[in-house]
Amino acid sequence: MIEVVSGKTFENVLKDEIFTPLGMHDTFLAPPKEKWGRIPTAYILKEGKPIKYTADPLGEGAMKYREGAKYPLPEGGLYSTASDLFTLYQMMLNKGEYRGVRILTPTSVAAMTRSYTGNLTTSQPGAGWGLGWFVVKDSAAAGSFMPEGTFGHGGRYGTFCFIDPRNDLIGIFMIHREGGSEERQAFTAMAEAAVVDSTASGSLQR
């Protein structure tokens, strides 16, 4: 639909409409060769130990660098960095704007980050799904410190990012290993637990 409406490839729409305006210069669906050396080894847990994920063509297989790929793989093919992801997530936290560049309207952000899945069971306990984002509906059921209204997304090899509007908090957890989520859960808990509501000053401290 995006390609039909825009008349451009999916990759170029993302680049022209999001990545370039926001200054996300290290985010690609097909990274150029000069960036290949910065792509980490993909691992998977086997009997509690990480081994190179050679069985997955996107891991250490033939499609690790997406060289010559025709399909952009929007469901799991994005390469990025913590700093670029922070830029994207800050834009969402700011209701569609970052550093004077508006990507989305506040109404669009609100629509994207509202749960539409009702009581359906999702992969994220205590959460539903909006338009491209998981949305926490029940913090206790989620088994985390993330309050209601927190939203975010995970990556193909364990990357996990979230936005907590209530505490003005962004969490970015980067890992390149499939299997096991203990580190991700610990990161989320520590990030939220580090936010202290100082009633004396009326400010938030991290």
C-alpha positions as CSV (number, residue, x, y, z in Angstrom):
1,M,0.0,0.0,0.0
2,I,2.8,2.4,0.9
3,E,4.5,1.8,-2.4
4,V,1.3,2.1,-4.5
5,V,0.3,5.4,-2.8
6,S,3.8,7.0,-2.8
7,G,5.1,5.7,-6.1
8,K,8.4,4.9,-4.4
9,T,10.0,1.7,-2.9
10,F,9.3,0.9,0.7
11,E,13.0,1.5,1.6
12,N,13.0,5.0,0.0
13,V,9.8,6.0,1.7
14,L,11.4,5.2,5.1
15,K,14.6,7.0,4.2
16,D,12.9,10.1,2.7
17,E,10.1,10.5,5.2
18,I,11.6,9.3,8.5
19,F,15.3,8.5,8.6
20,T,16.8,11.5,6.7
21,P,14.6,14.2,8.2
22,L,15.4,12.9,11.7
23,G,19.1,12.5,11.0
24,M,19.1,8.7,11.4
25,H,22.1,8.0,9.3
26,D,22.8,4.5,10.6
27,T,19.4,3.0,10.0
28,F,18.9,0.8,6.9
29,L,16.9,-2.1,5.5
30,A,19.9,-3.1,3.4
31,P,23.1,-1.7,5.0
32,P,25.9,-0.5,2.6
33,K,29.1,-2.5,2.5
34,E,31.0,0.1,4.3
35,K,28.8,-0.5,7.4
36,W,29.0,-4.3,7.3
37,G,32.0,-4.4,9.7
38,R,29.8,-2.8,12.4
39,I,27.1,-5.5,12.3
40,P,27.6,-7.9,15.3
41,T,27.6,-11.6,15.3
42,A,24.2,-13.2,15.8
43,Y,23.9,-15.8,18.5
44,I,21.3,-18.2,19.8
45,L,21.1,-20.0,23.2
46,K,21.7,-23.7,23.1
47,E,21.7,-25.5,26.5
48,G,22.2,-22.1,28.2
49,K,25.2,-21.2,26.1
50,P,25.4,-18.7,23.2
51,I,26.5,-20.1,19.8
52,K,26.7,-18.5,16.4
53,Y,23.3,-18.6,14.7
54,T,24.4,-20.2,11.4
55,A,21.1,-21.9,10.9
56,D,19.3,-18.6,10.3
57,P,20.0,-17.0,6.9
58,L,19.4,-13.6,8.5
59,G,21.8,-14.4,11.4
60,E,25.1,-15.7,10.3
61,G,23.7,-17.1,7.1
62,A,23.6,-16.0,3.5
63,M,21.3,-13.0,4.1
64,K,23.1,-11.5,7.1
65,Y,23.9,-8.4,5.2
66,R,20.8,-8.5,2.9
67,E,23.0,-8.2,-0.1
68,G,21.0,-8.4,-3.3
69,A,17.7,-8.8,-1.4
70,K,14.6,-7.8,-3.3
71,Y,12.1,-8.0,-0.4
72,P,12.6,-5.2,2.2
73,L,11.5,-7.5,5.1
74,P,9.6,-4.7,7.0
75,E,8.6,-7.3,9.6
76,G,12.1,-7.8,10.9
77,G,14.8,-6.5,8.5
78,L,15.8,-3.1,10.0
79,Y,19.4,-2.4,11.0
80,S,20.0,0.5,13.4
81,T,21.9,1.8,16.4
82,A,21.0,2.8,19.9
83,S,21.5,6.5,19.1
84,D,19.3,6.3,16.0
85,L,16.6,4.4,17.9
86,F,16.7,7.0,20.6
87,T,16.0,9.6,18.0
88,L,13.0,7.7,16.7
89,Y,11.6,7.0,20.1
90,Q,12.1,10.6,21.3
91,M,10.1,11.7,18.3
92,M,7.3,9.3,19.4
93,L,7.6,10.5,23.0
94,N,7.3,14.1,21.8
95,K,4.0,13.2,20.0
96,G,5.5,13.1,16.5
97,E,8.2,15.9,16.6
98,Y,11.9,16.0,17.3
99,R,14.4,18.9,17.0
100,G,12.0,20.9,15.0
101,V,11.1,18.1,12.5
102,R,7.5,16.9,12.6
103,I,7.1,13.3,11.3
104,L,3.6,12.6,12.8
105,T,0.7,14.5,14.2
106,P,-0.1,14.1,17.9
107,T,-3.4,12.5,16.8
108,S,-1.6,9.9,14.7
109,V,0.8,9.1,17.6
110,A,-2.2,8.6,19.9
111,A,-3.9,6.4,17.4
112,M,-0.8,4.3,17.0
113,T,-0.2,3.8,20.7
114,R,-3.7,2.7,21.7
115,S,-4.5,-1.0,22.2
116,Y,-6.9,-2.5,19.6
117,T,-6.6,-6.2,20.5
118,G,-9.1,-6.3,23.4
119,N,-8.8,-9.4,25.5
120,L,-6.8,-11.4,23.0
121,T,-3.7,-13.0,24.3
122,T,-0.5,-11.4,22.9
123,S,3.2,-12.3,23.0
124,Q,3.7,-9.6,25.6
125,P,1.7,-10.5,28.8
126,G,-0.4,-7.7,30.2
127,A,-0.2,-5.9,26.9
128,G,-2.2,-5.4,23.8
129,W,-1.2,-4.2,20.3
130,G,-1.7,-0.8,18.8
131,L,-0.5,0.1,15.2
132,G,3.0,-1.4,15.3
133,W,3.5,-1.1,19.0
134,F,2.8,-3.2,22.1
135,V,0.9,-1.2,24.7
136,V,0.9,-2.1,28.4
137,K,-2.7,-2.4,29.7
138,D,-1.9,-4.1,33.1
139,S,1.4,-3.5,34.7
140,A,1.0,-6.3,37.2
141,A,0.0,-8.8,34.6
142,A,3.0,-7.7,32.5
143,G,5.2,-8.7,35.4
144,S,7.3,-5.5,35.1
145,F,7.6,-2.0,36.4
146,M,6.3,-0.5,33.1
147,P,3.1,1.5,33.9
148,E,-0.1,1.4,32.0
149,G,0.3,3.3,28.7
150,T,4.0,2.3,28.1
151,F,4.5,1.2,24.5
152,G,7.4,-0.1,22.5
153,H,8.7,-2.9,20.2
154,G,11.2,-5.7,20.1
155,G,13.7,-6.7,17.5
156,R,14.6,-9.9,15.6
157,Y,17.5,-10.9,17.9
158,G,16.4,-9.7,21.3
159,T,16.5,-5.9,21.0
160,F,13.8,-4.3,23.1
161,C,12.8,-0.7,23.3
162,F,10.0,1.0,25.2
163,I,8.6,4.5,25.9
164,D,7.0,5.3,29.3
165,P,5.2,8.6,28.8
166,R,4.1,8.8,32.4
167,N,7.7,9.0,33.6
168,D,9.1,10.7,30.4
169,L,11.4,7.6,30.0
170,I,12.9,5.8,27.0
171,G,14.5,2.4,27.4
172,I,16.8,1.0,24.7
173,F,18.2,-2.5,25.2
174,M,20.5,-3.8,22.4
175,I,21.5,-7.5,22.1
176,H,22.1,-9.7,19.1
177,R,21.1,-13.1,20.5
178,E,17.9,-15.1,20.1
179,G,16.6,-17.1,23.0
180,G,16.2,-16.0,26.6
181,S,14.9,-12.7,27.8
182,E,16.2,-12.5,31.4
183,E,18.6,-9.6,30.5
184,R,15.9,-7.7,28.8
185,Q,13.5,-8.1,31.8
186,A,16.3,-7.0,34.2
187,F,17.1,-4.0,32.1
188,T,13.4,-2.9,32.0
189,A,13.0,-3.4,35.8
190,M,16.2,-1.4,36.6
191,A,15.4,1.4,34.2
192,E,11.9,1.9,35.7
193,A,13.1,1.4,39.3
194,A,15.7,4.1,38.8
195,V,13.1,6.7,38.2
196,V,12.4,8.4,41.6
197,D,9.4,10.8,42.0
198,S,10.8,13.6,44.1
199,T,7.8,15.3,45.7
200,A,10.0,17.8,47.3
201,S,11.2,19.3,44.0
202,G,8.4,18.1,41.8
203,S,11.0,16.7,39.4
204,L,12.0,13.3,38.1
205,Q,15.4,12.0,38.8
206,R,17.2,9.1,37.2
